[in-house]
């Protein structure tokens, strides 16, 4: 067989092999384009009962559970769970059920003090605290400021380390701004989120 025909046959065979092997190997870009599953529970499905904190408390009500009602009849509940952190559920009056519990701040440290919730015009704000020795009376080391709006499926969370905890939170009448206060202030707005501090 003449050399040019052998070279042409070799090129054709190589091209055919590349066409067969390439789909099996995949293209590097295809991995980045594949859809990824959300690691958190679907917090827009209403099919659960209200969960409560599993931390012991003598008396009632427990400061480790908090609930607030929104203008449209929805409700938001937060509670502490041992080994998980700060957990959220929200209630739909139309569905007459709560969403599946979702951890909005994960920590293995002790819950400190209570949870405070405020709501106005579709904006919900919360204060919570954690620390490794809170059960022994030590101050918190993780002070949480959290805000959610709209469908309440996503929470913006700010953590201040080694701080005695926010004492108060207020939501503006139009729900556009939230102020967390103690000796200093932390501000959140719908336009910009949390201030840097």
PyMOL commands that set and color helices and strands:
alter all, ss='L'
color gray80, all
select helices_A, chain A and resi 3-25+28-33+134-136
alter helices_A, ss='H'
color red, helices_A
select strands_A, chain A and resi 46-48+65-69+75-81+85-92+97-99+102-106+110-120+123-131+142-149+155-161+168-171+177-181+185-189+193-194
alter strands_A, ss='S'
color yellow, strands_A
deselect
rebuild
show_as cartoon
